[in-house]
């Protein structure tokens, strides 16, 4: 009995170890053959309204001729005042963020504005076109240097080198992506440190922007710090890199065992995973629970999009945007970027009565990554094979028998027992069938 108890104790201990903590994070320093991964960029223009587009859109949805129902408008000032009222409405919706929803109660008395306007369609339609130029360390990247208009928790923005950001597309993906990778140019741009100076550059003409750098396997949220770039600023940022890679064998484990997700794994209604996507999906579910709608900046989440009345409901429940109860796991592979140096040059043009130098105002952003000397690696240190060896060792220790042979004996006995039970079941079924047939033969006509 003591031997059996000792074997069971050691076997249970090893099994618990396999279930709870079979992985570890190691430091890798063999950096000479590493390939750098360029960061993802999310940037937002401060000028977000083209008023010609705005009035065309309002006319198309028949709001400009709509009779005002808001209290306080005199009959002789309805037309002009209501036009200013609509302009205020557009500005308020364009400025809505996850943390600041604006003065929405101002528009609740007008039923069509409160419940009849598609917010995402409005803010994307009125967004102006901006002139930009992008280049990188390799001219061949031209086809991959595309920016995509997305909706974020800060409103309409643009993403570069961030494949997962396409889930935030203004056309609305609802998490439904084609089979396979689903996105063109899925892999982020890579750079060989031994051959190139790894940089990218973005020029924006006559524009003021805010931007944030993040992992290409991530998306931006309102929690991240955005850097402000004025119209004539030239900003050069250099980043150090800390990458986390993972052994492919980790995919054989359950999520509970490895305590992380790979970015190409499905999660709830999403076909892809990132920590920030999980946080935003959690916020969308909380909003759906309290106000029966999801904010328009979560097009990938389930549920009907919020109207102005829905957003006003969320204002009454400010806790919806908290991530305190969101049980989101980290990504198994990740890239962190940390500012190593940052320099800003402001170009001022002095114009005199005789004229001045012709100069197009341009905001310029250049970001570069340094070659890392260390990185983190998630590895499997206790596999299923190791578990079998440990259990076999426990059996050999307490019984003096080879655990493999014992398992084969148990397997043989189980197969024989199963065959015997099956034969008995078939014979019993056959006897019942014959008895039933005999009763039918002797039954009176």
Buried (B, 14 or more C-beta within 10 A) or exposed (E): EEEEEBBEEBBEEBEEBBEEEBBEEEEBEEEEEBEBBBBBBBBBBEEBBBEEBBBEBBEEBEBBEBEBEBEEBEEEEBEEBBBEBBBBBBBBBBBBBBEEBBEBEBBBEBEBBBEBBEBBBBBBBBBBEBEBEBBBBBEEBEEBBBBBBBBBBBBBBBBBBBBBBBBBBBEBBEBEBEEEBBBEBEEBBEBBBEEEEBBBBBBBBEBBBBBBBBBBBBBBBBEBEBBEBBBBBBBBBBBBBEBBBBBEEBEEBEBEBBBBBBBBBEBEBBBBBBBBBBBBBBBBBBBBEEBEBBBBBBBBBBBEBBBBBBBBBBBEEEEBBEBEEBEBBBBBBBBBBEEEEEEEEEEEEEEEEEEEEEEEBBBBBBBBBBBBEEBBBBBBEBBEEBBBBBBBBBBBEBBEEEBEEBBEEEEEEEEEEEEEEEEEEEEEEEEEEEEEEEEEEEEEE
